[in-house]
Structures are given as structure tokens and as C-alpha cells.
Amino acid sequence: MNGHAFIFWERDPSGGAAEHGLKPLRARLPDLFRRATHPRISLLPVAELFAQIGLGLSRPADRDFASIAEAESGCWSDEIAEALSVLLPAYEQEASLSALGRMAARWDLERCLTNLRRLNAEEARTPAILDERIVAPIIITGLPRTGSTFLHRLLAEDSENLVLRVFQTIYPYPLASNAGSRDRRPDLVGRQLRGFELLAPEMRDVAPTEARDPQECTETMVHLFQSLRLDTTHNIPSYRAWLDHHGYLPAYRFHKRFLQHLQHQAGKGRWILKSPDHVFALDAMLSVYPDARVVFLHRDPLQVIPSVAYLTEVLRRPFTTQIDRKGIGDQVTRDWIRGAANMVEASRSGRFPEAQILHLHYRDLVGRPLETIDLIYRRFGIDMDEPSRARIAQTVAARPNGGYGRNAYSFAAHGLDPDALRYGFRDYMNHFGLDSETDRTMISLRRQMAVGGSPGLA
């Protein structure tokens, strides 16, 4: 629903308030709060309403991204300054931010800059942090929606492994109020996640997340404001074009720095890292982690692209007044055809030493997860203790079929053409020996495209 429908008031040039939205608000309040009591209906309209009230009451300087960033400029580097010089105008000019989106972007900006200041202070206090060695991490990548989250969670059960946890990427150090007490970060982030689910209840079905879950690497790179996470949650094409041209090496150097801070707190271990977006930056990744062991996950793209388009829509909707479904479909298709081509090129060129890579198919992972874990460990010469093996088996038992249900995605909703997708990904499918997951699915897709239906995809 368009956030502009819930405008309450706005400041006039003299600094006063124009209350032209007051009467519509009174008429809408009963319906808004009836919606708020329904467990499967988004509270986004209510949240947008209060965000607009909050922005109306705030000082102009508090609503201006540049003012907020300037107040924290003491922790800037040239890399951050350059990134913000592109990102902040893109927010203003392209993202069509709702009031809630503006407040969320402001919170994200302030959080990242505050965390940077903390990292700087910890390094000044303990220079040995930057001497921490990140040795031979295992990096999971490939197309999205290929079981990478499931694999990440399984590997996190090995006591010898370290993973980025969701709460750690939001707050890399315990909060100041935690001195001498239980770490409050997981509880705080858990409440934040539940709050987001009230705005986007679909997340519980397409990407359920808990505070202690393993998190993707792109969330660390947000602190440098050079992350594809920002491009996923907002429509900011000028920023994406700048990031692709600028390159990802600074982001990966910062990623390593972030890991050094966490490892200094937790002790040494074998890092298990994950993000589909690594396929857009394989050279930068290899430059920073030359000894990385890389697991590439593959799947029929027709089972991937509609799901990614829908997830992108769900992630963007709370923050914008405009959702362009066709534009999302075009962007997702364009991006992942390029990502798939990058994997093919890396394979053909032998960019990675053969002993450091492993290619896996989605159906093998979700159909035989324990055997897949054994294959990964044998491939990279890793031993596993029996308690870790038992925990992995318990997690598999608790998540049959990888924990993946049958969600319904419509190709037509995002302007996707199955035959065009198959053609665009033909080289990728041929190179990695991928077949259509079922011929029956393809027949169903064509029939339902003809009648505008919504085929069910995992």
C-alpha cells in the first residue's frame, strides 16, 4: 500500500505544521488497528503512519542524511566518503523512500557509523586485533535460493567452525549496558527481527531469520557502504552502477577486518562464510582470501529467479512508496545471468586451484545432506568430531527437505518469461550439467503463463 495515503502532517516552509491530513487519519484509524490485530496482515500502514508523524515532529537536520553522516565524520575513511557521496543522493533521488524507509535508512546509517567508531577504538586499544589470521575459510556461494542457508546452518553445528551470527553483524561488540551481565544483543536483535516481520509477514515463509542464525557476508560490508545488500533492499541503480565500476576489493578488506574483531573475541576457528553475492566479486574475494575453499551451489534457474524476485519485492516494500515488479524482475534476471556467467568463466579459466573448489547441486544437498557434508569435509581434508556430527544429524532431522516448503511464485507477476530465462542461462546449465528440475514443472509453467497463474516452486 502506498505510504502517501497515510500522511498526517508535514512542515511548511515557515517551520509550522500543515494539518491537511488530519481528517483522513481520523477516518482511517479504526480500520488500521483492526488490521493490526490480524496475525498475517502487515502492520506496515500503521508503522508508516507513525513514521510520518515522527518525521513531522523531528528537526530538519535529523531528517537529512548528509547532516547525520557529517556528525559522525570522525570515523570516516576516503572509501566511506566516496561511497556515501553516491549512496545518499541515490536514496534521495531514486529509492522513493517512504517515511518508514527514511527512518530505517537513517537508523542503518547511524548504526554503521557508530560500529565503525567502536572498531576504531578497539583497534587503538588493542592493535593485536589486526594481527588475527583468517586462515582458509570455507566460502559458500552460487545462485541464491539454492540451499546455501541450509548448508550454512548445518556447518555452523560443528564446534570447530565459526560463523557470522545475525546479531554480531548488527552489533559486533556487546552493548555498553552489558558490562558484567548476560549479552543482550541476541534478544535485542530478535525483537528487531520480529518487528520487521510485522511489516513484512511474508518473511516468515520465504526467509525466516533468528538473531543467532548464521548471516551473509554482505551485512558486514554495509559498514563500508559498499554492499549489494543495499541494492537488494532499495531501488538505487546509480549506486549499483558505481559499485560495479568501483570494484569490491575495499569491501572484502573490510570484511576481513570485521572477522578479525569477531575472532579476537571468540577465539580461533575455521570460518564458514556465505553469500550468493560473492559471485559478483570473485577476483576481490580471492585476492583477500587466496587460500579460501569455495563451495559453489547450483540449481535450475527457473526455480531460482521467480523466488528471488519475490523476496526482493518483500524486502523493499516496507521502505518505499513505489514497487516496480517488472523492474525487479528485469534487475534480478540481468544480475543473475551475469553472476552465472561469472561462475562459468571462473570454472573455464581455472581461476581457483582445483583443490580449493567444490561444485554441488541443490537436489543433492537437500536430498542427501549428511552425505553432502561428508563430501565437503573429505574434499577439503577436514575431520569432524562425533558430537558435531550428531548435532548436524539432529538439525537435518528437524528440517526435512532442508526445511524448505512449497511456496507459490508467479512468473507473470514480475514479467518473467520461462523460455527467455532458459535461453539466458543456457550456457550456465550446460556447463554445470543442470537439467530442468522436472519436465512436468516446465509443462506446468507454460500452461500457467498462458492463463496468468502462479506455479508453485520450492
Secondary structure, 3 states (H helix, E strand, C coil): CCHHHHCCCEECCCCCEECCCHHHHHHHHHHHHHHHCCCCCCCHHHHHHHHHHHHHHCCHHHHCHHHHHHHCHHHCCHHHHHHHHHHHHHHHHCCCECHHHHHHHHHHHHHHHHHHHHHHHHHHHCHHHHHCCCCCCEEEEECCCCCHHHHHHHHCCCCCEECCEHHHHHCCCCCHHHCCCCCCHHHHHHHHHHHHHHHCCCHHHHCCCCCCCECCCHHHHHHHCCCHHHHHHCCCHHHHHHHHHHCCHHHHHHHHHHHHHHHHHHCCCEEEEECHHHHHCHHHHHHHCCCCEEEEEECCHHHCHHHHHHHHHHHHHHHECCCCHHHHHHHHHHHHHHHHHHHHHHHHHCCCCHHHEEEEEHHHHHHCHHHHHHHHHHHCCCCCCHHHHHHHHHHHHHCHHHHCCCEECCCHHHCCCHHHHHHHCHHHHHHCCCCCCCHHHHHHHHHHHHHCCCCEEC
